[in-house]
Amino acid sequence: MNRPALYREDLAFVHHEGFGDFARAAGPELLRLLRKANLRRGTLVDLACGSGLSASLAQRSGFTVIGVDQSPAMVRVARRVAPHARFHCRSLHDFELPACDVVTILSERLNYLSAGEEPVRRLDGLFARIAGALRPGGFLIFDVMVAGGTRMNYRNWREGQSWAVLFEVQEKPSQRLLVRTIVTFRKAQTTWRRAQEMHRLQLFTRTEVLRGLRHAGLSVRIARRYGHFILRRATGLS
């Protein structure tokens, strides 16, 4: 059975045009953290890379960048944004990682469930694969939404010159699930077209994330920011 892809053409366009603020703000701070650790070159794998904004920053900073995203539309945008990086259209959970120095999973992409997938995923296998691919002294850097805190239930919207997006967020604590219903409108010559997607995000507990990292043999440092960029619980698209 074919499942509908996430971030199809119009939402990929809207996300790149109107929601790239996270990558543009967090990306430079992430690179500063790597420079502080004396890591300025090497291979960086950007899992769930989106439209390539972070990949472009890393590539211009001197890294050889491999981007991975399961959305064909996002990968097409990313190849224009970061033409010197290499991109693969795959799920971050299926991609065969090469030997590398840095792995990034930014903007809650670790939480995303594939269409039809139940929220029962464990992270141990992914963390183990990443640990096996990282060279000595390498880094895994990611952000993740965890269960608990203020419950998220709201509606909001945003618009640009040729697009508009409306989204409704519903958190289901008993299922540790966050559901985003997203409606896009995009101008096509003299008419507007409408599209809709539903995104489902699994909310992990802090304990299971830490357990998975330590079982993989990774040393753990917890931060609430990328440099000066403070991470907050999601308030819209990511």
Contacts in CASP RR format, 6 or more apart in sequence:
PFRMAT RR
TARGET T0000
AUTHOR 0000-0000-0000
METHOD contacts of the structure
MODEL  1
MNRPALYREDLAFVHHEGFGDFARAAGPELLRLLRKANLRRGTLVDLACG
SGLSASLAQRSGFTVIGVDQSPAMVRVARRVAPHARFHCRSLHDFELPAC
DVVTILSERLNYLSAGEEPVRRLDGLFARIAGALRPGGFLIFDVMVAGGT
RMNYRNWREGQSWAVLFEVQEKPSQRLLVRTIVTFRKAQTTWRRAQEMHR
LQLFTRTEVLRGLRHAGLSVRIARRYGHFILRRATGLS
3 114 0 8 1.000
3 115 0 8 1.000
3 116 0 8 1.000
4 115 0 8 1.000
4 197 0 8 1.000
5 70 0 8 1.000
5 71 0 8 1.000
5 72 0 8 1.000
5 73 0 8 1.000
5 115 0 8 1.000
6 70 0 8 1.000
6 71 0 8 1.000
6 112 0 8 1.000
6 114 0 8 1.000
6 115 0 8 1.000
6 197 0 8 1.000
6 199 0 8 1.000
7 15 0 8 1.000
7 50 0 8 1.000
7 69 0 8 1.000
7 71 0 8 1.000
7 73 0 8 1.000
7 74 0 8 1.000
7 197 0 8 1.000
8 71 0 8 1.000
8 73 0 8 1.000
8 195 0 8 1.000
8 197 0 8 1.000
9 73 0 8 1.000
10 163 0 8 1.000
10 184 0 8 1.000
10 186 0 8 1.000
10 193 0 8 1.000
10 195 0 8 1.000
11 73 0 8 1.000
11 165 0 8 1.000
11 182 0 8 1.000
11 184 0 8 1.000
11 195 0 8 1.000
11 197 0 8 1.000
12 50 0 8 1.000
12 51 0 8 1.000
12 71 0 8 1.000
12 73 0 8 1.000
12 74 0 8 1.000
12 76 0 8 1.000
12 77 0 8 1.000
13 73 0 8 1.000
13 77 0 8 1.000
13 163 0 8 1.000
13 186 0 8 1.000
14 163 0 8 1.000
14 165 0 8 1.000
14 184 0 8 1.000
14 186 0 8 1.000
15 50 0 8 1.000
15 51 0 8 1.000
15 74 0 8 1.000
15 237 0 8 1.000
16 51 0 8 1.000
16 53 0 8 1.000
16 77 0 8 1.000
16 81 0 8 1.000
17 160 0 8 1.000
17 163 0 8 1.000
18 158 0 8 1.000
18 160 0 8 1.000
18 163 0 8 1.000
19 158 0 8 1.000
19 237 0 8 1.000
19 238 0 8 1.000
20 51 0 8 1.000
20 53 0 8 1.000
22 106 0 8 1.000
22 107 0 8 1.000
22 238 0 8 1.000
23 51 0 8 1.000
23 52 0 8 1.000
23 53 0 8 1.000
23 54 0 8 1.000
23 57 0 8 1.000
23 106 0 8 1.000
23 107 0 8 1.000
24 53 0 8 1.000
25 229 0 8 1.000
26 54 0 8 1.000
26 106 0 8 1.000
26 107 0 8 1.000
26 226 0 8 1.000
26 229 0 8 1.000
27 53 0 8 1.000
27 54 0 8 1.000
27 57 0 8 1.000
27 58 0 8 1.000
27 106 0 8 1.000
27 226 0 8 1.000
27 229 0 8 1.000
28 57 0 8 1.000
29 225 0 8 1.000
29 226 0 8 1.000
29 227 0 8 1.000
29 228 0 8 1.000
29 229 0 8 1.000
30 54 0 8 1.000
30 104 0 8 1.000
30 106 0 8 1.000
30 141 0 8 1.000
30 226 0 8 1.000
30 227 0 8 1.000
31 57 0 8 1.000
31 58 0 8 1.000
31 61 0 8 1.000
32 227 0 8 1.000
33 141 0 8 1.000
33 226 0 8 1.000
33 227 0 8 1.000
34 40 0 8 1.000
34 102 0 8 1.000
34 139 0 8 1.000
37 139 0 8 1.000
39 101 0 8 1.000
39 102 0 8 1.000
39 137 0 8 1.000
39 138 0 8 1.000
39 139 0 8 1.000
40 61 0 8 1.000
40 62 0 8 1.000
41 62 0 8 1.000
41 63 0 8 1.000
41 101 0 8 1.000
42 62 0 8 1.000
42 63 0 8 1.000
42 64 0 8 1.000
42 100 0 8 1.000
42 101 0 8 1.000
42 102 0 8 1.000
43 63 0 8 1.000
43 64 0 8 1.000
43 65 0 8 1.000
43 66 0 8 1.000
43 98 0 8 1.000
43 99 0 8 1.000
43 100 0 8 1.000
43 101 0 8 1.000
43 102 0 8 1.000
44 58 0 8 1.000
44 63 0 8 1.000
44 64 0 8 1.000
44 65 0 8 1.000
44 66 0 8 1.000
44 100 0 8 1.000
44 101 0 8 1.000
44 102 0 8 1.000
44 103 0 8 1.000
44 104 0 8 1.000
45 65 0 8 1.000
45 66 0 8 1.000
45 67 0 8 1.000
45 68 0 8 1.000
45 97 0 8 1.000
45 98 0 8 1.000
45 100 0 8 1.000
45 102 0 8 1.000
45 103 0 8 1.000
45 104 0 8 1.000
45 133 0 8 1.000
46 52 0 8 1.000
46 54 0 8 1.000
46 55 0 8 1.000
46 58 0 8 1.000
46 65 0 8 1.000
46 66 0 8 1.000
46 67 0 8 1.000
46 68 0 8 1.000
46 85 0 8 1.000
46 104 0 8 1.000
46 106 0 8 1.000
47 67 0 8 1.000
47 68 0 8 1.000
47 92 0 8 1.000
47 95 0 8 1.000
47 103 0 8 1.000
47 104 0 8 1.000
47 105 0 8 1.000
47 109 0 8 1.000
48 68 0 8 1.000
48 69 0 8 1.000
48 70 0 8 1.000
48 92 0 8 1.000
48 105 0 8 1.000
48 106 0 8 1.000
48 107 0 8 1.000
48 109 0 8 1.000
48 110 0 8 1.000
48 112 0 8 1.000
49 55 0 8 1.000
49 67 0 8 1.000
49 68 0 8 1.000
49 69 0 8 1.000
49 74 0 8 1.000
49 78 0 8 1.000
49 87 0 8 1.000
50 69 0 8 1.000
50 71 0 8 1.000
50 74 0 8 1.000
50 75 0 8 1.000
50 77 0 8 1.000
50 78 0 8 1.000
50 109 0 8 1.000
51 74 0 8 1.000
51 77 0 8 1.000
51 78 0 8 1.000
51 81 0 8 1.000
52 67 0 8 1.000
52 74 0 8 1.000
52 77 0 8 1.000
52 78 0 8 1.000
52 81 0 8 1.000
52 82 0 8 1.000
52 85 0 8 1.000
53 81 0 8 1.000
54 104 0 8 1.000
54 106 0 8 1.000
55 65 0 8 1.000
55 67 0 8 1.000
55 78 0 8 1.000
55 81 0 8 1.000
55 82 0 8 1.000
55 85 0 8 1.000
55 87 0 8 1.000
56 81 0 8 1.000
56 82 0 8 1.000
56 85 0 8 1.000
58 65 0 8 1.000
58 104 0 8 1.000
59 65 0 8 1.000
59 82 0 8 1.000
59 84 0 8 1.000
59 85 0 8 1.000
63 101 0 8 1.000
63 102 0 8 1.000
65 82 0 8 1.000
65 84 0 8 1.000
65 85 0 8 1.000
65 86 0 8 1.000
66 85 0 8 1.000
66 86 0 8 1.000
66 87 0 8 1.000
66 88 0 8 1.000
66 98 0 8 1.000
66 100 0 8 1.000
67 78 0 8 1.000
67 85 0 8 1.000
67 86 0 8 1.000
67 87 0 8 1.000
67 88 0 8 1.000
68 87 0 8 1.000
68 88 0 8 1.000
68 90 0 8 1.000
68 92 0 8 1.000
68 95 0 8 1.000
69 75 0 8 1.000
69 78 0 8 1.000
69 87 0 8 1.000
69 89 0 8 1.000
69 90 0 8 1.000
70 89 0 8 1.000
70 90 0 8 1.000
70 91 0 8 1.000
70 92 0 8 1.000
70 114 0 8 1.000
71 89 0 8 1.000
72 89 0 8 1.000
75 87 0 8 1.000
75 88 0 8 1.000
75 89 0 8 1.000
78 85 0 8 1.000
78 87 0 8 1.000
79 87 0 8 1.000
88 95 0 8 1.000
91 114 0 8 1.000
92 105 0 8 1.000
92 109 0 8 1.000
92 110 0 8 1.000
92 126 0 8 1.000
93 121 0 8 1.000
93 126 0 8 1.000
97 103 0 8 1.000
97 129 0 8 1.000
97 130 0 8 1.000
97 132 0 8 1.000
97 133 0 8 1.000
98 133 0 8 1.000
99 133 0 8 1.000
99 135 0 8 1.000
100 133 0 8 1.000
100 134 0 8 1.000
100 135 0 8 1.000
100 138 0 8 1.000
101 134 0 8 1.000
101 135 0 8 1.000
101 137 0 8 1.000
101 138 0 8 1.000
101 139 0 8 1.000
102 138 0 8 1.000
102 139 0 8 1.000
102 140 0 8 1.000
102 141 0 8 1.000
103 130 0 8 1.000
103 133 0 8 1.000
103 134 0 8 1.000
103 139 0 8 1.000
103 140 0 8 1.000
103 141 0 8 1.000
103 142 0 8 1.000
104 140 0 8 1.000
104 141 0 8 1.000
104 142 0 8 1.000
105 140 0 8 1.000
105 141 0 8 1.000
105 142 0 8 1.000
105 143 0 8 1.000
106 141 0 8 1.000
106 142 0 8 1.000
106 143 0 8 1.000
107 143 0 8 1.000
107 238 0 8 1.000
108 143 0 8 1.000
108 144 0 8 1.000
108 145 0 8 1.000
108 201 0 8 1.000
108 234 0 8 1.000
108 238 0 8 1.000
109 238 0 8 1.000
110 123 0 8 1.000
110 142 0 8 1.000
110 143 0 8 1.000
110 144 0 8 1.000
110 204 0 8 1.000
111 144 0 8 1.000
111 145 0 8 1.000
111 178 0 8 1.000
111 201 0 8 1.000
111 202 0 8 1.000
111 203 0 8 1.000
111 204 0 8 1.000
112 199 0 8 1.000
112 200 0 8 1.000
112 201 0 8 1.000
112 202 0 8 1.000
113 119 0 8 1.000
113 121 0 8 1.000
113 200 0 8 1.000
113 201 0 8 1.000
113 202 0 8 1.000
116 200 0 8 1.000
117 200 0 8 1.000
119 175 0 8 1.000
119 176 0 8 1.000
119 177 0 8 1.000
119 200 0 8 1.000
119 202 0 8 1.000
119 203 0 8 1.000
120 202 0 8 1.000
121 202 0 8 1.000
122 208 0 8 1.000
122 212 0 8 1.000
123 204 0 8 1.000
123 208 0 8 1.000
123 209 0 8 1.000
123 212 0 8 1.000
124 211 0 8 1.000
124 212 0 8 1.000
124 215 0 8 1.000
124 216 0 8 1.000
125 216 0 8 1.000
127 140 0 8 1.000
127 212 0 8 1.000
127 213 0 8 1.000
127 215 0 8 1.000
127 216 0 8 1.000
127 218 0 8 1.000
128 215 0 8 1.000
128 216 0 8 1.000
130 140 0 8 1.000
130 216 0 8 1.000
130 218 0 8 1.000
131 140 0 8 1.000
131 216 0 8 1.000
131 217 0 8 1.000
131 218 0 8 1.000
134 140 0 8 1.000
140 213 0 8 1.000
140 218 0 8 1.000
143 226 0 8 1.000
143 231 0 8 1.000
144 204 0 8 1.000
144 209 0 8 1.000
145 178 0 8 1.000
145 201 0 8 1.000
145 203 0 8 1.000
145 204 0 8 1.000
145 233 0 8 1.000
145 234 0 8 1.000
146 203 0 8 1.000
146 204 0 8 1.000
146 205 0 8 1.000
146 206 0 8 1.000
146 209 0 8 1.000
147 173 0 8 1.000
147 176 0 8 1.000
147 203 0 8 1.000
147 204 0 8 1.000
147 205 0 8 1.000
148 173 0 8 1.000
148 203 0 8 1.000
149 233 0 8 1.000
150 233 0 8 1.000
151 171 0 8 1.000
151 173 0 8 1.000
152 169 0 8 1.000
152 170 0 8 1.000
152 171 0 8 1.000
152 178 0 8 1.000
152 233 0 8 1.000
152 234 0 8 1.000
153 169 0 8 1.000
153 170 0 8 1.000
153 171 0 8 1.000
154 168 0 8 1.000
154 169 0 8 1.000
155 166 0 8 1.000
155 167 0 8 1.000
155 168 0 8 1.000
155 169 0 8 1.000
156 166 0 8 1.000
156 167 0 8 1.000
156 169 0 8 1.000
156 235 0 8 1.000
156 236 0 8 1.000
157 164 0 8 1.000
157 165 0 8 1.000
157 166 0 8 1.000
157 167 0 8 1.000
158 164 0 8 1.000
158 165 0 8 1.000
159 165 0 8 1.000
162 186 0 8 1.000
162 187 0 8 1.000
163 184 0 8 1.000
163 185 0 8 1.000
163 186 0 8 1.000
163 187 0 8 1.000
164 184 0 8 1.000
164 185 0 8 1.000
165 182 0 8 1.000
165 183 0 8 1.000
165 184 0 8 1.000
165 185 0 8 1.000
165 237 0 8 1.000
166 182 0 8 1.000
166 183 0 8 1.000
167 180 0 8 1.000
167 181 0 8 1.000
167 182 0 8 1.000
167 183 0 8 1.000
167 236 0 8 1.000
167 237 0 8 1.000
168 180 0 8 1.000
168 181 0 8 1.000
169 178 0 8 1.000
169 179 0 8 1.000
169 180 0 8 1.000
169 234 0 8 1.000
169 236 0 8 1.000
170 178 0 8 1.000
170 179 0 8 1.000
170 181 0 8 1.000
171 177 0 8 1.000
171 178 0 8 1.000
171 179 0 8 1.000
171 203 0 8 1.000
172 178 0 8 1.000
172 179 0 8 1.000
176 202 0 8 1.000
176 203 0 8 1.000
176 204 0 8 1.000
176 205 0 8 1.000
177 200 0 8 1.000
177 201 0 8 1.000
177 202 0 8 1.000
177 203 0 8 1.000
178 200 0 8 1.000
178 201 0 8 1.000
178 203 0 8 1.000
178 234 0 8 1.000
179 198 0 8 1.000
179 199 0 8 1.000
179 200 0 8 1.000
179 201 0 8 1.000
180 198 0 8 1.000
180 199 0 8 1.000
180 200 0 8 1.000
180 201 0 8 1.000
180 236 0 8 1.000
180 237 0 8 1.000
181 196 0 8 1.000
181 197 0 8 1.000
181 198 0 8 1.000
182 196 0 8 1.000
182 197 0 8 1.000
182 198 0 8 1.000
182 199 0 8 1.000
182 237 0 8 1.000
183 194 0 8 1.000
183 195 0 8 1.000
183 196 0 8 1.000
184 194 0 8 1.000
184 195 0 8 1.000
184 196 0 8 1.000
184 197 0 8 1.000
185 192 0 8 1.000
185 193 0 8 1.000
185 194 0 8 1.000
186 192 0 8 1.000
186 193 0 8 1.000
186 195 0 8 1.000
210 220 0 8 1.000
213 220 0 8 1.000
214 220 0 8 1.000
223 231 0 8 1.000
224 230 0 8 1.000
224 231 0 8 1.000
225 231 0 8 1.000
END
